[in-house]
Amino acid sequence: MQKIAAIDIGSNAIRMIVGRVTDLWEVELLENIRLPGPPWAGCFHNGEITGNDHSAGC
């Protein structure tokens, strides 16, 4: 079975959803994580996420 994931970095939260595609082409949810924010405001430099800020979500 193939695993798939999606990450959404929004203005008020970071979300990550992980699922597994079954033999019947259905998605089985494995993980659904939401980090409220924006504690990651200092993570973005030049349109990229850097590892320099070690606060939640970065």
N, C-alpha and C positions, 0 to 999 in steps of 0.2 A: 504494500500500500504506500502511496506517495503522500508525503507531508507537505503542507502549504502554510504560508504565514503572510500576514499583512500587518504593517506598522503605520499608524497614523499619528503624526505630530501636529496637533492642532493648537489653537490659541489658548485653550484652557485645560488641556490634558494630553498625555501621550497614551495611546492604546496599542496593544499588540494582541492579535488573535492567531492561534495556531490550530490547524485542523488536519485531518487525515482523510484522503479520498478513498472511499470503499470500493469494492468490486462492482457495486451497483451505481457508481458515480455520484454517490451522496457524500456530503462533507460531515464528518464526525468531529465535533468540537473537542479539542484537547486542552486548550488553555485560553483564557480571556483575562487579560491584565489591563488595568487602567490606573495610571498615575496622575492624580490631579496636579495642577500647576498654577502658574508657570514658574517652577523653581529652576527651569532650564534656560531662563532668559539670557544668561551669559554664555550659553553653549554654541551659539551661532556666530560664526565669523566668516565673512565673505560668502554667505549662502551655504556653508557647510557646517556639519556638527563636528566639533573638535572634542578631544578627550581631555582638554586642559581643565575643565571645570568638573569637579568630582561630586557635585550636588546630585540629588535624586534625578534620575532620568538621563543624565549625560554619559 
